[in-house]
Amino acid sequence: MVFLLSACTSAPGQPVAAGPLPECGWLPNCVNTQSGEGGQAAEPLAATEAKWQALKAWLGRQPDWHIVSDTGNFMQLTATTPALGFTDDVQLLFLPSLQLIQVRSSSRLGISDLGANRKRVEALREQLLTLD
C-alpha cells in the first residue's frame, strides 16, 4: 500500500501598513528573509530605490511571473515553476530606509519545494546585480 503525502496552502495575506511579511508555516516549502528560521531563513536583498523600480519593471516582463498586487513598496506575485507548472506565491517588501527587500517565497502545493523557493530568492538577488 502506498500513501501519498501532500499539503496545500492558499496565498499569504498582505502585511498591514508595511508590517512584517507573514511567517512561514511548519512545512519546508517556504523561504522568508524577514522571519525565517533554519532552512527557511535567507538574507534580505540589498537594493536602492532605483534597483527596486528596475526589479519591479523586470518582473512585469517575465512570462512565468504574474503581479497580483503592487502598492508601491510591496508586491505580491505568483511564479509558475518551469517543469511542472506549479503556482508559488512571492511577496516582496522594499524598505527604503534600510535599502533592503524582504522576500517571502512559498509553494502552494506539496510538503517540500525541492529548493525552488530558495533558488527563486537567489535568482532575484542575482537579477538585482544586473539591473541599473
C-alpha positions in Angstrom: 0.0 0.0 0.0 1.4 3.4 -1.0 0.5 6.6 0.8 0.9 10.0 -1.0 1.6 12.8 1.5 0.8 16.2 0.2 -0.2 19.6 1.5 -1.9 22.6 0.1 -1.9 26.2 1.2 -3.6 29.4 0.0 -1.9 32.7 -1.0 -0.5 34.5 2.0 -2.2 37.7 3.2 -0.7 41.2 2.5 1.1 42.7 5.5 -0.7 45.5 7.2 0.9 49.0 6.7 4.2 47.7 5.6 4.4 45.4 8.6 6.4 42.1 8.5 5.7 39.5 5.9 3.7 36.5 7.1 5.8 33.9 8.7 6.4 30.5 7.0 4.4 27.6 8.3 5.9 24.4 9.6 6.3 22.8 6.2 9.7 23.0 4.5 8.3 24.7 1.4 8.9 28.3 2.2 11.8 30.8 2.5 11.4 34.1 4.4 14.2 36.7 4.6 12.4 38.5 7.4 11.3 35.8 9.8 12.6 32.5 8.5 14.4 30.1 10.8 16.7 27.3 10.0 16.2 26.1 6.4 13.5 28.8 5.9 15.9 31.7 6.5 17.7 33.7 3.9 19.4 37.1 3.7 17.3 40.0 2.5 18.2 41.6 -0.9 20.2 44.8 -1.0 18.6 47.4 -3.2 18.4 51.1 -3.8 15.1 52.8 -4.9 16.3 52.7 -8.5 17.1 49.0 -8.3 13.7 48.3 -6.7 11.9 50.1 -9.5 14.1 48.3 -12.1 13.3 44.9 -10.5 9.6 45.6 -10.5 9.7 46.5 -14.2 11.7 43.4 -14.9 9.3 41.2 -13.0 6.4 42.7 -15.0 8.1 41.4 -18.3 8.6 37.9 -17.2 6.3 35.3 -18.7 6.3 33.0 -15.6 5.6 35.8 -13.1 2.2 37.4 -12.5 1.8 40.6 -10.5 -1.2 40.2 -8.1 -0.7 43.4 -6.3 1.7 46.4 -6.4 1.2 49.0 -3.8 4.5 50.9 -4.1 6.9 49.3 -1.7 5.0 46.0 -1.6 4.4 43.5 -4.4 2.5 40.2 -4.3 3.2 37.9 -7.2 2.8 34.4 -8.3 5.5 32.4 -10.1 5.0 29.4 -12.2 7.6 26.6 -11.8 9.0 25.7 -15.2 9.0 21.9 -15.1 5.6 21.1 -13.6 3.7 24.4 -13.8 3.1 24.7 -10.0 2.0 28.1 -8.7 4.1 29.6 -5.9 3.5 32.8 -4.0 6.1 35.5 -3.7 6.0 38.7 -1.6 8.5 41.5 -1.9 8.6 44.3 0.7 11.0 47.2 -0.1 12.3 49.0 3.0 13.8 52.2 1.5 15.4 53.5 4.8 17.3 50.2 5.0 17.8 49.8 1.3 16.6 46.2 1.6 14.0 44.0 0.0 12.5 41.4 2.3 11.2 38.3 0.4 8.8 35.5 1.2 8.5 32.7 -1.4 6.3 29.8 -0.7 4.8 26.8 -2.5 1.1 26.2 -2.5 1.3 22.5 -3.1 3.5 19.8 -1.6 5.4 19.3 1.6 8.8 20.0 0.1 9.6 22.6 -2.6 12.9 20.7 -3.6 14.7 24.0 -3.0 12.6 26.0 -5.6 11.9 28.9 -3.2 15.5 29.4 -2.1 16.6 29.3 -5.8 14.0 31.9 -6.6 15.2 34.2 -3.8 18.8 33.8 -5.0 17.7 34.4 -8.7 16.2 37.7 -7.6 19.4 38.6 -5.8 21.4 37.8 -8.9 18.9 39.8 -11.1 19.4 42.9 -8.9 23.1 42.7 -9.6 22.5 43.1 -13.4 20.0 46.0 -13.1 20.9 49.6 -13.4 
